[in-house]
Amino acid sequence: MKTEEIKVANIECNACARTIKNSLLKIKGIESVEVNVENKLVKVQYDNLDRELIVDELDSIGYPEVQVK
């Protein structure tokens, strides 16, 4: 099982968190999703899945990843 933390700038509220969680949990291989609204982090646990699929799904629902430098 892999765990990934993805920074997403435009998480504003619990409705945003619900949208992200519901969308990501539809992807086969994702075991759990936690969204921290305050820190704007999405924590995903998954198996046998490419990280880019997660990032692409976030982007498609309007929550693009922030590239941390």
C-alpha positions as CSV (number, residue, x, y, z in Angstrom):
1,M,0.0,0.0,0.0
2,K,1.3,3.4,-0.9
3,T,0.4,6.7,0.8
4,E,0.6,10.0,-1.1
5,E,0.1,13.5,0.1
6,I,-0.9,15.9,-2.6
7,K,-1.1,19.7,-2.1
8,V,-4.1,21.3,-3.6
9,A,-4.4,25.1,-3.4
10,N,-8.1,25.7,-3.9
11,I,-9.7,23.5,-1.2
12,E,-11.9,26.0,0.6
13,C,-14.4,24.1,2.6
14,N,-15.9,20.8,3.7
15,A,-18.0,20.6,0.5
16,C,-14.7,20.7,-1.5
17,A,-13.3,17.9,0.7
18,R,-16.4,15.8,0.1
19,T,-16.2,16.3,-3.7
20,I,-12.6,15.3,-3.7
21,K,-13.1,12.3,-1.5
22,N,-16.2,11.0,-3.3
23,S,-14.5,11.4,-6.7
24,L,-11.2,9.7,-5.7
25,L,-12.9,6.8,-3.9
26,K,-14.6,5.8,-7.3
27,I,-11.1,4.9,-8.7
28,K,-10.4,1.2,-8.3
29,G,-7.3,0.7,-6.2
30,I,-7.8,3.6,-3.9
31,E,-8.3,2.4,-0.3
32,S,-8.8,5.7,1.6
33,V,-8.9,9.4,1.1
34,E,-8.4,12.1,3.8
35,V,-8.7,15.8,3.0
36,N,-7.3,18.4,5.3
37,V,-9.1,21.7,4.4
38,E,-6.9,23.8,6.6
39,N,-3.6,22.5,5.2
40,K,-5.0,22.0,1.7
41,L,-3.7,18.4,1.6
42,V,-5.2,15.3,0.1
43,K,-3.8,12.1,1.6
44,V,-4.5,9.0,-0.5
45,Q,-3.8,5.4,0.3
46,Y,-3.8,3.1,-2.8
47,D,-2.5,-0.1,-4.4
48,N,-1.6,-1.0,-7.9
49,L,-2.3,2.5,-9.3
50,D,-0.3,5.2,-11.0
51,R,0.0,8.4,-9.0
52,E,-0.7,10.4,-12.2
53,L,-4.2,8.9,-12.4
54,I,-5.0,10.5,-9.0
55,V,-3.5,13.8,-10.0
56,D,-5.4,13.7,-13.3
57,E,-8.7,13.0,-11.5
58,L,-8.1,15.9,-9.1
59,D,-7.4,18.2,-12.1
60,S,-10.5,17.0,-14.0
61,I,-12.8,18.0,-11.0
62,G,-11.1,21.4,-10.6
63,Y,-8.6,20.7,-7.9
64,P,-5.2,20.7,-9.5
65,E,-2.0,19.8,-7.7
66,V,0.3,22.5,-6.5
67,Q,3.8,21.9,-7.5
68,V,5.9,22.3,-4.4
69,K,9.4,23.7,-5.0
